[in-house]
Amino acid sequence: MHVESFRFLYIHIIRLGVYSSSVREGGERAVVRGEDLISLLPEPLLCHILSFLTTEQAVRTSVLSSRWRNIWKWVPRLELDSFDFTNDKVCVDFIHKFLALQGKPYLREFKLTIDHDVFGSEASLYEPCLGRVDMRKLERFQVENKFGRGGGFDDFRTPLTLKACEALVCLKLHFVSLNDDLVSLSFPCLKIMFLEDVVLPSDAAAEALISSSPVLEVLKICLSRDDFVVALRVCSPSLKSFTLKRVEPIYPRGHSVLIDAPKLEYLSLVDYYHFRSFEIISKAESFKVDVDVEFELLTDYLAEKKIVYNLLDNFSGVKDMTMSWKTLQFIYSSHETNPLPKFHGLTRLRATMRLNASPELLPVVLESCPNLKHLTLELFFDYPIRWLSELSTVLPSCLVSSLESVEMESPVTEVATELDLARYFMKNSTTLKKLVLRLDQSSGEQHKPGVLEQLKKYSRRYGLSRFEVLPVVPTPNPLPPGYVYVKSDRF
């Protein structure tokens, strides 16, 4: 934010009457140089106002008036990006000077982003100043080292020593290396912990860090390529959400995962999967799983297929599951030798598929979900090809006993394979009540004339109570990826 923006804010404060004012000739309102009403505001309130800004922005407010000149020095929040400094040394010197201003442990939030040219950086400079941070009253602590984004720069990982903190609520670390003194730590108020590409020194250290947070609710771990954790134990009586991401390790050592979290409601597995064993001892009754992993069988093909089966068997009682295409692709390739376990408790499934590449995949997945009620599909195609004639004629049991709702998130393509699929569900699912399709009105794709009208007749013939077509309309302003505007047309 530029100084001009603060001047605009300053003028806005004046117009609200924070400063006393008089009226010049012609009705123009001007600031009186006498009494400064903002001086009447207590210093803690001014610090609170500046705490909503980054430290760089807060420093710039010192030009607004003499009253604001030194307020930034007492803001209980430090947020810096090294990219805003000429080099790492200048950034580190500023942090040292800021921390030296503390007469007592008043700092509540510390956020540092290390972002410089990797070949001109001195990441080790940050270790001493990070060690000086008084964490006794700190509520949020975040260090993000962007050198890790490109991969292959392990020498630039920031060393970090954590200290016990009685008030810490949120801890977020990226591309740092933690020391081995974690057993004695205590974070009695910590609820959110993100450890992304963080080197944990040992199994015991990882378990101690998690166990030191008795009220932890959200945990995200991205295991580093060169971490030392072989057996990851996640034991937490309060944990509700756990995301585990694994990049491909340099030396696969048959890692294992054990989860003992009786309140766990959400589990997400992301990227590379190579665990010797994966066991969930306890979880919440209402449990949702998102599986987006790529399996790679390295040695014993049959043995490692069994590992995948055992992983999925942990989710046999899950009620809500999301599965990505790369996960389903492996499942399909091995389903003849290793059939999927039955997900008897699953009532809601969201799946991403390339149906033209694996036409039998959908029946295989549905057959493993005998009590499925709600199905959401996102369809991708390698090339236009009709696949319905190749679809298995053996109907999964959920089609004739439980399936009530089918929604297709991807718009209908020109080949209209999705429409054939919609007809398949209406014809074969005796319990279907709701079907939702999407049409992309901005792509210019042409669809078969009268197909939607035909589906409308099908919906009546088979007793479908709700058939919706949601046009995906162009947005006046770009939305983030994955967001679309939709308008509902119900038949």
Summary of the structure (lengths in Angstrom):
residues: 491
radius of gyration: 28.7
end to end distance: 50.2
largest distance: 90.8
contacts: 1466
relative contact order: 0.04
helix: 30%
strand: 26%
